[in-house]
Amino acid sequence: MTAHYSSNSPYYTTDQSSGYLATLSYRSIPSYADDILYTVDQTYQHRPDLLAYNLYGDVDLWWVFAVRNPNVIQDPVYDLVAGVQIYLPKQSTLNSALGG
């Protein structure tokens, strides 16, 4: 039995041929000059899923913030705290990076 992950899943680019979950391998999210610098507010503290849903309409894109901001976010849940500034990729950037 082979695992199949949606294109929005952080596991999408991992080896799926064995039928077992392989080591997580994130896809690259490119940075652009028009990315939005956002200061996390209390609403989204420890809730990357909620931020992803409100920005992109998909809770499964929670991992995008850690990939786009590796110097700020090491843990995608606990490092997303009120007052932290992160870059948010635009929807068109994500569509392009995720093949959508």
C-alpha positions as CSV (number, residue, x, y, z in Angstrom):
1,M,0.0,0.0,0.0
2,T,1.5,3.3,-1.1
3,A,0.8,6.6,0.8
4,H,-0.6,9.5,-1.2
5,Y,-0.5,13.0,0.1
6,S,-2.3,16.0,-1.3
7,S,-0.2,18.8,-2.9
8,N,-0.9,21.0,0.1
9,S,0.6,18.5,2.5
10,P,4.0,19.1,4.0
11,Y,4.7,15.4,3.3
12,Y,3.9,15.7,-0.5
13,T,7.6,15.6,-1.6
14,T,8.6,12.8,0.8
15,D,9.3,9.3,-0.6
16,Q,5.9,7.7,-0.8
17,S,6.9,4.5,-2.6
18,S,7.5,2.3,0.5
19,G,4.1,2.7,1.9
20,Y,5.6,4.1,5.1
21,L,6.1,7.7,6.2
22,A,9.5,8.8,5.2
23,T,11.6,11.7,6.6
24,L,9.8,15.0,6.1
25,S,11.2,16.9,3.2
26,Y,9.7,20.4,2.8
27,R,9.3,22.0,-0.5
28,S,10.8,25.4,-1.1
29,I,8.7,28.5,-0.8
30,P,10.5,31.2,-2.7
31,S,10.9,34.7,-1.2
32,Y,9.9,37.8,-3.2
33,A,10.2,41.5,-2.6
34,D,6.4,41.8,-2.5
35,D,6.0,39.3,0.4
36,I,4.1,40.8,3.2
37,L,5.9,41.5,6.5
38,Y,3.4,40.5,9.1
39,T,3.5,40.9,12.9
40,V,1.7,38.0,14.5
41,D,-1.1,39.0,16.7
42,Q,-2.6,37.2,19.7
43,T,-5.3,35.6,17.5
44,Y,-2.8,33.4,15.7
45,Q,-0.4,32.7,18.6
46,H,0.4,29.0,18.4
47,R,-2.2,28.6,15.6
48,P,-0.5,28.4,12.2
49,D,-3.4,26.4,11.0
50,L,-5.8,29.3,11.7
51,L,-3.5,31.8,10.0
52,A,-3.2,29.5,7.0
53,Y,-7.0,29.2,6.8
54,N,-7.6,32.9,7.1
55,L,-5.0,33.8,4.5
56,Y,-5.2,30.9,2.0
57,G,-8.4,29.1,2.8
58,D,-6.6,25.9,3.7
59,V,-5.5,24.7,7.2
60,D,-3.1,22.2,5.6
61,L,-0.8,25.1,4.6
62,W,0.3,25.7,8.2
63,W,3.9,24.6,7.4
64,V,4.4,27.4,4.8
65,F,5.2,29.9,7.5
66,A,8.1,27.8,8.9
67,V,9.5,27.1,5.5
68,R,9.3,30.8,4.4
69,N,10.7,32.1,7.7
70,P,13.4,29.5,8.8
71,N,15.4,32.0,10.7
72,V,12.4,33.0,12.8
73,I,10.4,29.8,13.1
74,Q,12.0,26.6,14.1
75,D,8.9,25.0,15.6
76,P,5.9,25.9,13.4
77,V,3.5,25.9,16.4
78,Y,5.4,27.2,19.4
79,D,7.5,29.8,17.7
80,L,4.5,31.5,16.2
81,V,3.9,33.9,19.0
82,A,2.3,37.4,19.3
83,G,4.8,40.1,18.3
84,V,7.0,38.0,16.0
85,Q,7.4,39.3,12.5
86,I,7.2,36.9,9.6
87,Y,7.0,37.1,5.9
88,L,3.8,35.9,4.3
89,P,3.9,34.6,0.7
90,K,1.1,35.7,-1.6
91,Q,-1.5,33.2,-2.8
92,S,0.0,33.4,-6.3
93,T,3.4,32.5,-4.9
94,L,2.0,29.5,-3.2
95,N,0.1,28.4,-6.2
96,S,3.2,28.5,-8.3
97,A,5.4,26.8,-5.6
98,L,2.9,24.0,-5.0
99,G,2.0,23.5,-8.6
100,G,-1.6,24.7,-8.2
